[in-house]
Amino acid sequence: MSAVLEPPATTRLRAQHVVDNECYIVDPETRVTYRKGKLLGKGGFARVHELVDVRTQQVYAGKIIPRCQVSRPGQKEKILREIDLHRPLVNKHVVRLHDFFGDAENIYIILEYCSRKSLVHLLKQRGGQLPETEVALLMRQLAEGVRYTHSQGVVHRDLKLGNMLLDENMELKIADFGLAARVADEPPRQAVCGTPNYLAPEVLRMEGHGFAADVWAMGCIMYALLVGRPPFETSTLTETYQRILRGAYTLPPGLSDVARSLLVSLLQPEPQERPSLNEVLEHPFLRPPREQSGQLLGMLSRLRIDQPAANASRSTTRTSGHSGVQGSARDSPVPLGDCGLLGTLGRVLCPDKRSSKLGTTQLLHRLLQACLDEMPASNCGVPPPWAGSALLVTKWIDYSNKFGFGFQLSDRTVGVLFNDATHLSFSADRLRLEYRDSHGSMEAHAPSSLPPSLQEKYGLLKYFAHYMEENLTEGGDVPKGSGRKKKPLVYLQRWMRTDRAVVMQLSCSMLQVNFFGDHTKLVLSAERPERPLVLYVDERRRTVAYTLAAIARFGCDEALQERLRFALGALQEFAELEQRDPRRNA
């Protein structure tokens, strides 16, 4: 293998050839040819480019190391050690090293391509913090990857946000084994290496860098994902190291008990007191997604809704003038009844003067919680459908690895939530644009009078709109809305993607969940808070609407109920996010 680090003795064959202004890299032995694309990153003495195998069109990440940069003693051995440790590792949560070769000019390491970049980029795109459900999913994948590398006798020694990559399916992959070491049959290596904010106290005390140091770094990663910065970060290295040695960090009040419990165990000052990777994976915070969803709901603080007085007058839902489904709630009004949902509606529509106005997230959460609390115990209820309809997202595209998240509504409004937390929306007739900056201030323009500063985002908006129009189908058999004339355009406030669904919260007091497995969709709309609606698109793309009051009274089948509880969990996560940072209030 060391031959790859030595330039050819008899020929100065170059692996890079320029043809029609495109650079091609050729493996001198196998003659496999790669087309070199955009720069993905750089650091130390290497640059990483996108490489495409011209025969198979498979995309890789190519780490290109100029030979002139590794001429000093020990540098070639370091690269050899990295290849030797990394190449045998085969796990879905470890970046795969596919091949390596060299020529007279460079050394090339061909790696698995992760199109969604690193957790640093994800955190920046999502405003600096992630909800606990997403952090739990990422941390479970990280723990599985680290458990595998440790089982192979390899300690990474540089676990950090920047070395955690995400592939197209949002699967986490551990990358960069440049500082890794094999510790299976030898004492912990006596060296201080790694990234300062993630160093374990025993490493700073020169006691060696064993497997427990990786566990400590996992705690720093989890903290950074939840809080937005590493736990011991300061303006100087000296103070950072002192805090690490003292174990001096603070836990924000908005964290759940299970999140706090895991963080405290991972960040134990003494390495022998930290949990094993098996213990980490068995922690309640990291339960598998399905189990975790149920456990999360069990841990929610139940919002007790006072029952109205026995002599309270019964209310009924007002009927709509729209034509619609026969035998629907339009023909058979459903009383709200003396239930928790009625009490919640009363406080929403006629709030106590001493209480503050509910935000959208709290409103949706309380309405849905009250509905689920009041449902009959049976899972076979059939609520009467409602003849009206609600606005919903019919098409969406996640391009957040570069630009942002685009969507189209059933009234044909299109919009983009950009990675810098700004929004640009286009009216259905394409005559009005609305731009919202990261603080929520809105300005409206005609396309012909758009200021130069917004032209680039306007071009991206048109690209998103064209792509969705040409390549995506409608998300269900949904009646088209008549638009929202004389009202601001609806925009996306936030979104969340898990292994099971994408969750979108819009400015019109609406939450939509698109489930990946069976392509069902759930919309919870409180645009008219006196008559909150649930819209459900089933596996056969059939759409039906119910009032929340009807579901509370009659119940619903298990499939819809389970999706409602999933939506409740998502709303809880959004509420926790707002609690930790009030500026995020919807």
PLY file of the C-alpha trace (Angstrom):
ply
format ascii 1.0
element vertex 586
property float x
property float y
property float z
element edge 585
property int vertex1
property int vertex2
end_header
0.00 0.00 0.00
2.91 2.37 0.63
3.61 2.39 -3.09
0.71 4.74 -3.54
2.69 7.43 -1.72
5.71 7.12 -4.01
5.70 8.78 -7.45
6.17 6.39 -10.41
9.85 5.70 -11.01
9.84 5.18 -14.77
7.14 7.51 -15.90
5.58 10.77 -14.74
2.08 9.71 -15.68
-0.36 12.44 -14.65
-3.78 11.40 -13.42
-5.33 14.76 -14.19
-6.13 15.57 -17.82
-7.97 18.63 -19.08
-10.43 17.98 -21.92
-12.78 20.74 -23.13
-12.12 22.75 -19.95
-13.08 19.77 -17.76
-10.56 18.06 -15.49
-10.40 14.25 -15.49
-8.55 12.09 -12.97
-7.38 8.61 -14.05
-6.30 5.79 -11.76
-2.96 4.79 -13.39
-3.44 1.08 -12.58
-7.16 0.39 -13.13
-7.69 3.21 -15.68
-10.93 4.16 -13.89
-11.62 7.76 -14.88
-13.26 10.42 -12.73
-14.53 13.83 -13.78
-13.55 16.41 -11.18
-16.41 18.67 -10.12
-16.98 21.38 -7.56
-14.87 21.94 -4.47
-16.60 20.44 -1.44
-14.15 21.56 1.23
-10.53 21.97 2.24
-8.46 21.66 5.33
-4.91 20.90 6.38
-3.06 19.97 3.23
-5.95 18.40 1.30
-8.82 19.59 -0.87
-12.03 17.58 -1.37
-13.76 17.68 -4.75
-16.85 16.05 -6.15
-15.70 13.20 -8.44
-17.92 11.37 -10.94
-16.96 7.96 -12.33
-17.45 8.59 -16.05
-18.42 4.95 -16.70
-20.96 4.39 -13.93
-21.88 8.06 -13.18
-21.46 7.23 -9.48
-20.63 10.36 -7.47
-17.81 10.29 -4.91
-15.95 12.73 -2.72
-12.29 12.81 -3.71
-9.68 13.84 -1.14
-6.77 15.21 -3.16
-3.42 15.59 -1.37
-0.55 17.25 -3.28
2.69 15.33 -2.85
4.55 18.56 -2.16
2.43 18.97 0.99
3.50 15.61 2.50
7.23 15.76 2.04
8.10 16.22 5.73
9.00 13.15 7.83
5.98 11.42 9.34
3.37 12.95 7.02
3.30 10.01 4.60
3.02 7.60 7.53
0.06 9.61 8.85
-1.80 9.25 5.53
-0.97 5.54 5.41
-2.31 5.08 8.94
-5.53 6.92 8.04
-6.08 4.68 5.00
-5.16 1.54 6.95
-7.67 2.34 9.72
-10.47 3.69 7.54
-10.53 1.28 4.59
-11.74 -1.84 6.48
-14.58 0.03 8.18
-17.92 -0.89 6.56
-20.97 0.45 8.38
-23.97 2.52 7.31
-22.97 5.26 9.75
-19.32 5.49 8.67
-18.24 7.22 5.44
-16.98 4.44 3.14
-13.44 4.60 1.77
-13.85 3.11 -1.71
-10.37 3.37 -3.20
-7.04 5.20 -3.18
-4.24 5.72 -5.68
-1.52 8.18 -6.57
0.40 9.67 -9.45
3.40 11.95 -9.82
1.52 14.98 -8.54
-1.10 13.89 -6.01
-2.48 11.22 -3.73
-6.21 10.50 -4.15
-8.58 8.99 -1.59
-12.01 8.13 -3.02
-14.75 8.44 -0.41
-18.51 8.05 -0.14
-20.31 11.24 -1.21
-22.57 12.88 1.38
-24.65 15.47 -0.46
-26.20 17.18 2.57
-22.88 18.26 4.03
-22.19 18.28 7.77
-24.08 18.89 11.00
-22.47 22.35 11.05
-24.40 23.23 7.88
-27.59 21.59 9.14
-27.44 23.56 12.39
-26.85 26.80 10.51
-29.73 26.11 8.12
-32.10 25.35 10.99
-31.37 28.54 12.90
-28.80 27.24 15.39
-30.80 24.63 17.33
-32.66 21.39 16.63
-35.72 19.95 18.41
-35.15 16.98 20.68
-36.78 14.42 18.36
-34.30 15.25 15.58
-31.35 15.31 17.98
-32.38 11.90 19.33
-32.47 10.46 15.80
-29.05 11.89 14.91
-27.47 10.86 18.21
-28.74 7.31 17.84
-27.11 7.06 14.42
-23.89 8.55 15.81
-23.89 6.10 18.74
-24.38 3.16 16.36
-21.48 4.35 14.21
-19.15 4.91 17.17
-20.09 1.55 18.68
-19.07 -0.08 15.40
-15.70 1.72 15.15
-14.94 0.84 18.78
-15.79 -2.80 18.08
-13.10 -2.67 15.39
-10.57 -1.35 17.92
-10.57 2.18 16.45
-10.94 5.36 18.50
-11.79 8.36 16.32
-10.28 11.13 18.53
-11.89 13.98 16.57
-15.65 13.55 16.76
-17.29 16.95 16.18
-20.14 18.54 14.24
-17.94 19.14 11.18
-16.98 15.47 10.93
-20.58 14.24 11.02
-21.86 14.17 7.42
-25.36 13.56 6.05
-26.16 11.67 2.88
-29.10 12.24 0.55
-31.39 10.27 2.89
-30.29 12.28 5.94
-28.35 9.29 7.30
-25.48 10.38 9.53
-21.98 9.25 8.54
-18.79 9.59 10.62
-15.99 11.08 8.51
-12.29 12.06 8.69
-10.18 9.39 10.35
-7.01 11.49 10.09
-6.50 11.48 13.88
-7.91 8.00 14.52
-5.86 5.36 16.30
-6.09 1.65 17.01
-6.24 0.96 20.74
-7.43 -2.65 20.87
-4.30 -4.26 22.26
-2.32 -1.32 23.62
-2.72 1.30 26.37
-4.46 4.60 25.57
-2.28 6.77 23.37
-0.49 9.52 25.30
-1.24 12.46 23.01
-3.31 15.61 23.03
-5.05 15.81 19.68
-8.48 16.74 18.44
-10.60 19.90 18.43
-10.40 22.01 21.63
-14.14 22.34 22.30
-14.56 18.54 22.20
-11.49 17.37 24.16
-12.13 15.17 27.18
-10.60 16.14 30.54
-8.40 13.02 30.70
-6.88 13.99 27.34
-5.97 17.43 28.69
-4.48 15.74 31.77
-2.26 13.67 29.44
-3.83 10.44 30.69
-4.44 9.06 27.24
-7.17 9.05 24.61
-9.30 5.92 25.03
-12.78 4.97 23.87
-14.38 7.03 26.68
-12.98 10.22 25.10
-15.18 9.58 22.05
-18.18 9.21 24.38
-17.35 12.60 25.92
-17.19 14.15 22.44
-20.64 12.69 21.71
-21.94 14.60 24.73
-20.45 17.82 23.35
-22.10 17.14 19.97
-25.51 16.47 21.55
-25.25 19.66 23.63
-24.30 21.71 20.55
-27.27 20.37 18.56
-29.72 21.21 21.36
-28.26 24.52 22.53
-26.44 25.88 19.47
-22.86 25.83 20.80
-20.49 23.34 22.50
-20.88 23.16 26.29
-17.45 24.53 27.24
-16.94 27.12 24.50
-15.38 30.44 25.56
-13.43 33.22 23.88
-10.03 31.78 24.91
-8.52 28.30 24.81
-7.22 28.66 28.37
-10.68 29.31 29.79
-12.20 26.56 27.63
-9.67 24.02 28.94
-10.24 25.17 32.54
-13.99 24.67 32.14
-13.47 21.22 30.65
-11.22 20.19 33.55
-13.75 21.54 36.08
-16.74 20.09 34.21
-18.27 23.58 34.28
-21.27 23.83 31.94
-24.93 24.77 32.27
-28.06 23.00 31.06
-30.77 25.29 29.62
-34.12 25.10 31.44
-36.05 24.07 28.32
-34.45 20.61 28.03
-36.48 17.52 28.88
-35.50 15.29 31.80
-34.37 12.46 29.51
-32.18 14.81 27.45
-30.60 16.17 30.64
-30.02 12.66 31.94
-28.15 11.55 28.82
-26.06 14.73 28.62
-25.00 14.44 32.25
-23.96 10.79 31.80
-21.98 11.49 28.60
-20.17 14.46 30.18
-19.02 12.69 33.33
-15.54 14.08 34.23
-14.12 10.62 34.99
-13.92 8.37 31.90
-14.78 5.19 33.82
-18.10 6.76 34.90
-19.30 7.40 31.36
-21.70 4.88 29.84
-20.76 2.25 27.31
-22.14 2.62 23.79
-24.64 -0.18 24.48
-25.85 1.72 27.54
-26.09 4.92 25.50
-28.23 3.18 22.88
-30.55 1.82 25.57
-31.10 5.25 27.10
-34.77 6.42 26.87
-33.74 9.52 24.92
-32.39 7.36 22.09
-35.18 4.84 21.76
-35.82 3.72 18.15
-38.09 6.15 16.25
-41.40 4.27 16.65
-40.85 3.47 20.29
-39.45 6.92 20.91
-42.53 8.58 19.47
-44.78 6.74 21.88
-42.48 7.34 24.83
-42.24 11.03 23.99
-45.99 11.37 24.09
-46.04 9.63 27.45
-43.56 12.15 28.81
-45.45 15.21 27.65
-46.78 17.48 30.35
-50.52 17.01 30.00
-52.31 20.31 29.60
-55.31 19.92 31.88
-58.38 21.61 30.46
-61.00 22.51 33.06
-64.41 21.00 32.40
-67.10 23.65 31.81
-69.91 24.01 34.32
-72.75 21.49 34.09
-75.25 24.18 33.19
-73.16 25.57 30.36
-75.10 26.05 27.18
-74.29 23.69 24.35
-72.57 25.10 21.30
-72.81 23.79 17.77
-70.56 24.23 14.81
-71.83 26.78 12.36
-72.50 25.35 8.91
-70.70 26.50 5.83
-72.38 27.75 2.71
-70.07 25.65 0.50
-71.47 22.76 -1.45
-69.75 19.51 -0.68
-69.96 15.92 0.45
-73.43 14.46 0.92
-74.28 13.37 4.46
-71.53 15.61 5.80
-71.39 17.79 8.89
-72.86 20.55 6.78
-76.21 18.69 6.91
-75.78 17.32 10.44
-74.19 19.87 12.78
-71.96 18.33 15.45
-72.23 19.81 18.94
-68.98 20.61 20.68
-70.48 19.38 23.93
-69.32 19.88 27.48
-65.81 18.72 26.79
-62.20 19.86 27.04
-62.19 20.99 23.44
-65.03 23.41 24.15
-63.16 24.77 27.13
-60.05 25.26 25.02
-62.00 26.96 22.23
-63.59 29.24 24.78
-60.22 30.36 26.08
-58.90 30.85 22.54
-61.88 32.88 21.29
-62.64 34.72 24.55
-59.34 34.82 26.45
-59.13 35.99 30.04
-57.92 39.58 30.03
-55.13 38.60 32.40
-53.80 35.89 30.08
-51.53 36.48 27.13
-52.54 35.68 23.57
-51.64 32.18 22.43
-49.10 31.76 19.66
-49.92 29.56 16.69
-47.92 26.59 18.01
-49.57 26.72 21.43
-53.00 27.16 19.84
-52.63 24.09 17.62
-51.10 22.04 20.41
-53.84 22.81 22.93
-56.65 22.21 20.45
-55.21 18.86 19.35
-54.37 17.80 22.93
-57.91 18.60 24.07
-59.39 16.68 21.12
-57.33 13.57 21.85
-58.15 13.78 25.56
-61.88 13.81 24.83
-62.02 11.10 22.17
-63.93 7.92 22.99
-61.75 5.01 24.08
-62.78 2.95 21.05
-60.58 3.20 17.95
-63.42 2.48 15.53
-65.36 5.75 15.63
-66.42 7.36 12.36
-66.73 11.14 12.51
-69.00 12.77 9.90
-66.96 14.49 7.18
-66.99 18.24 6.74
-67.98 19.74 3.41
-65.39 22.51 3.43
-61.69 22.28 2.71
-58.45 23.70 4.02
-55.35 25.08 2.42
-52.52 22.55 2.17
-49.10 22.00 0.67
-49.48 20.06 -2.58
-45.82 20.03 -3.64
-42.54 20.54 -1.82
-38.83 20.21 -2.43
-36.05 20.06 0.15
-33.00 21.77 -1.34
-31.72 22.95 2.05
-28.26 21.56 1.39
-27.83 24.56 -0.94
-30.67 27.07 -0.95
-33.74 26.26 1.12
-37.12 24.56 1.26
-39.69 25.26 -1.48
-43.41 24.54 -1.52
-46.61 25.05 -3.52
-50.03 25.43 -1.91
-53.39 24.22 -3.14
-54.25 27.83 -4.11
-51.09 27.72 -6.32
-49.12 30.15 -4.17
-45.45 29.17 -4.19
-42.76 30.11 -1.70
-39.27 29.38 -0.45
-37.90 29.45 3.09
-34.24 30.20 2.42
-31.38 28.93 4.55
-30.80 32.45 5.92
-34.32 32.37 7.48
-35.80 34.79 4.91
-38.94 34.04 2.88
-40.06 34.89 -0.63
-43.59 34.05 -1.81
-45.29 34.38 -5.21
-49.06 34.87 -5.53
-51.12 32.41 -7.58
-51.55 34.94 -10.41
-47.78 35.66 -10.29
-48.44 39.41 -9.98
-47.34 39.87 -6.37
-44.19 38.98 -4.47
-43.86 39.15 -0.68
-40.45 39.14 0.98
-39.93 38.63 4.71
-36.55 39.20 6.29
-35.17 37.06 9.11
-36.92 39.29 11.68
-40.35 38.90 10.03
-40.65 42.35 8.44
-42.58 42.10 5.16
-42.37 44.07 1.94
-44.49 43.52 -1.18
-43.41 44.10 -4.78
-44.55 43.53 -8.32
-42.07 41.33 -10.21
-41.22 44.25 -12.51
-40.28 46.51 -9.59
-38.35 44.07 -7.45
-35.22 45.72 -5.97
-31.81 44.44 -7.20
-31.00 42.97 -3.76
-33.82 40.43 -4.20
-33.22 39.46 -7.81
-31.08 36.44 -6.96
-33.70 35.04 -4.59
-36.40 35.78 -7.14
-34.45 33.70 -9.65
-34.25 30.83 -7.16
-37.98 31.13 -6.41
-38.77 30.83 -10.12
-36.43 27.84 -10.36
-38.22 26.12 -7.47
-41.63 26.91 -9.00
-40.62 25.62 -12.44
-39.10 22.44 -10.99
-42.19 21.64 -8.95
-44.49 22.37 -11.89
-42.54 20.17 -14.29
-41.42 17.31 -12.06
-43.78 16.88 -9.09
-47.36 15.65 -8.93
-50.12 17.03 -6.73
-50.14 15.62 -3.20
-53.72 14.32 -3.27
-57.22 14.78 -4.64
-57.63 18.18 -3.05
-60.07 20.94 -4.07
-58.21 24.02 -5.16
-58.65 27.04 -2.93
-59.91 30.33 -4.26
-56.85 32.19 -3.02
-56.45 34.61 -0.16
-57.30 37.93 -1.71
-56.62 41.02 0.41
-54.62 38.88 2.84
-50.86 38.40 3.13
-49.53 35.40 1.28
-49.07 32.24 3.33
-45.44 31.43 4.09
-43.54 28.58 5.73
-42.58 29.35 9.33
-40.57 26.21 10.04
-40.16 22.64 8.97
-38.75 19.42 10.39
-37.72 16.21 8.68
-37.46 12.84 10.43
-36.96 9.33 9.13
-40.74 8.97 8.95
-42.19 12.28 7.77
-41.67 15.90 6.86
-43.53 18.37 9.09
-44.39 21.87 7.86
-45.85 24.73 9.92
-47.34 27.58 7.89
-48.31 31.12 8.81
-52.06 30.47 8.41
-52.24 28.56 11.73
-51.67 25.28 9.94
-49.52 22.21 10.48
-49.04 19.60 7.74
-47.38 16.20 8.08
-46.42 14.21 4.96
-45.61 10.59 5.84
-42.97 8.94 3.65
-43.89 5.24 3.94
-47.51 5.23 2.76
-47.63 8.80 1.34
-50.51 9.76 3.61
-50.89 13.39 4.65
-52.40 15.09 7.68
-53.33 18.77 7.89
-54.37 20.49 11.11
-55.83 23.93 10.38
-56.96 26.58 12.87
-57.20 29.38 10.32
-60.75 29.71 11.61
-60.15 28.95 15.29
-63.87 28.62 16.02
-63.90 25.60 13.67
-60.49 23.89 13.59
-60.25 21.27 10.83
-58.36 18.08 10.13
-57.69 17.17 6.50
-56.53 13.61 5.78
-55.19 12.26 2.48
-55.09 8.44 2.59
-52.92 5.90 0.75
-55.20 6.06 -2.31
-54.92 9.87 -2.45
-58.51 10.33 -1.32
-59.06 13.47 0.75
-61.57 13.94 3.53
-62.01 16.80 6.01
-63.34 16.62 9.57
-63.93 19.22 12.22
-61.80 18.65 15.29
-65.03 18.77 17.30
-66.45 15.81 15.34
-63.31 13.75 16.01
-63.47 14.67 19.69
-67.08 13.50 19.91
-67.17 10.44 17.66
-63.53 9.35 17.66
-61.68 8.03 14.59
-59.90 4.91 13.39
-56.53 3.86 14.73
-54.59 5.00 11.63
-55.83 8.59 11.84
-55.50 8.67 15.62
-51.88 7.53 15.45
-51.10 10.27 12.90
-52.79 12.87 15.10
-50.56 11.81 17.98
-47.50 12.08 15.76
-48.57 15.64 14.88
-49.01 16.37 18.60
-45.44 15.23 19.24
-44.16 17.51 16.46
-46.06 20.47 17.92
-44.55 19.71 21.31
-41.08 19.82 19.77
-41.83 23.16 18.12
-43.18 24.48 21.42
-39.99 23.39 23.23
-37.94 25.12 20.55
-39.88 28.34 21.12
-39.50 28.00 24.87
-35.72 27.81 24.55
-35.68 30.75 22.13
-38.74 33.08 22.30
-37.67 34.74 19.04
-38.85 31.59 17.24
-42.45 32.01 18.36
-44.89 31.36 15.53
0 1
1 2
2 3
3 4
4 5
5 6
6 7
7 8
8 9
9 10
10 11
11 12
12 13
13 14
14 15
15 16
16 17
17 18
18 19
19 20
20 21
21 22
22 23
23 24
24 25
25 26
26 27
27 28
28 29
29 30
30 31
31 32
32 33
33 34
34 35
35 36
36 37
37 38
38 39
39 40
40 41
41 42
42 43
43 44
44 45
45 46
46 47
47 48
48 49
49 50
50 51
51 52
52 53
53 54
54 55
55 56
56 57
57 58
58 59
59 60
60 61
61 62
62 63
63 64
64 65
65 66
66 67
67 68
68 69
69 70
70 71
71 72
72 73
73 74
74 75
75 76
76 77
77 78
78 79
79 80
80 81
81 82
82 83
83 84
84 85
85 86
86 87
87 88
88 89
89 90
90 91
91 92
92 93
93 94
94 95
95 96
96 97
97 98
98 99
99 100
100 101
101 102
102 103
103 104
104 105
105 106
106 107
107 108
108 109
109 110
110 111
111 112
112 113
113 114
114 115
115 116
116 117
117 118
118 119
119 120
120 121
121 122
122 123
123 124
124 125
125 126
126 127
127 128
128 129
129 130
130 131
131 132
132 133
133 134
134 135
135 136
136 137
137 138
138 139
139 140
140 141
141 142
142 143
143 144
144 145
145 146
146 147
147 148
148 149
149 150
150 151
151 152
152 153
153 154
154 155
155 156
156 157
157 158
158 159
159 160
160 161
161 162
162 163
163 164
164 165
165 166
166 167
167 168
168 169
169 170
170 171
171 172
172 173
173 174
174 175
175 176
176 177
177 178
178 179
179 180
180 181
181 182
182 183
183 184
184 185
185 186
186 187
187 188
188 189
189 190
190 191
191 192
192 193
193 194
194 195
195 196
196 197
197 198
198 199
199 200
200 201
201 202
202 203
203 204
204 205
205 206
206 207
207 208
208 209
209 210
210 211
211 212
212 213
213 214
214 215
215 216
216 217
217 218
218 219
219 220
220 221
221 222
222 223
223 224
224 225
225 226
226 227
227 228
228 229
229 230
230 231
231 232
232 233
233 234
234 235
235 236
236 237
237 238
238 239
239 240
240 241
241 242
242 243
243 244
244 245
245 246
246 247
247 248
248 249
249 250
250 251
251 252
252 253
253 254
254 255
255 256
256 257
257 258
258 259
259 260
260 261
261 262
262 263
263 264
264 265
265 266
266 267
267 268
268 269
269 270
270 271
271 272
272 273
273 274
274 275
275 276
276 277
277 278
278 279
279 280
280 281
281 282
282 283
283 284
284 285
285 286
286 287
287 288
288 289
289 290
290 291
291 292
292 293
293 294
294 295
295 296
296 297
297 298
298 299
299 300
300 301
301 302
302 303
303 304
304 305
305 306
306 307
307 308
308 309
309 310
310 311
311 312
312 313
313 314
314 315
315 316
316 317
317 318
318 319
319 320
320 321
321 322
322 323
323 324
324 325
325 326
326 327
327 328
328 329
329 330
330 331
331 332
332 333
333 334
334 335
335 336
336 337
337 338
338 339
339 340
340 341
341 342
342 343
343 344
344 345
345 346
346 347
347 348
348 349
349 350
350 351
351 352
352 353
353 354
354 355
355 356
356 357
357 358
358 359
359 360
360 361
361 362
362 363
363 364
364 365
365 366
366 367
367 368
368 369
369 370
370 371
371 372
372 373
373 374
374 375
375 376
376 377
377 378
378 379
379 380
380 381
381 382
382 383
383 384
384 385
385 386
386 387
387 388
388 389
389 390
390 391
391 392
392 393
393 394
394 395
395 396
396 397
397 398
398 399
399 400
400 401
401 402
402 403
403 404
404 405
405 406
406 407
407 408
408 409
409 410
410 411
411 412
412 413
413 414
414 415
415 416
416 417
417 418
418 419
419 420
420 421
421 422
422 423
423 424
424 425
425 426
426 427
427 428
428 429
429 430
430 431
431 432
432 433
433 434
434 435
435 436
436 437
437 438
438 439
439 440
440 441
441 442
442 443
443 444
444 445
445 446
446 447
447 448
448 449
449 450
450 451
451 452
452 453
453 454
454 455
455 456
456 457
457 458
458 459
459 460
460 461
461 462
462 463
463 464
464 465
465 466
466 467
467 468
468 469
469 470
470 471
471 472
472 473
473 474
474 475
475 476
476 477
477 478
478 479
479 480
480 481
481 482
482 483
483 484
484 485
485 486
486 487
487 488
488 489
489 490
490 491
491 492
492 493
493 494
494 495
495 496
496 497
497 498
498 499
499 500
500 501
501 502
502 503
503 504
504 505
505 506
506 507
507 508
508 509
509 510
510 511
511 512
512 513
513 514
514 515
515 516
516 517
517 518
518 519
519 520
520 521
521 522
522 523
523 524
524 525
525 526
526 527
527 528
528 529
529 530
530 531
531 532
532 533
533 534
534 535
535 536
536 537
537 538
538 539
539 540
540 541
541 542
542 543
543 544
544 545
545 546
546 547
547 548
548 549
549 550
550 551
551 552
552 553
553 554
554 555
555 556
556 557
557 558
558 559
559 560
560 561
561 562
562 563
563 564
564 565
565 566
566 567
567 568
568 569
569 570
570 571
571 572
572 573
573 574
574 575
575 576
576 577
577 578
578 579
579 580
580 581
581 582
582 583
583 584
584 585
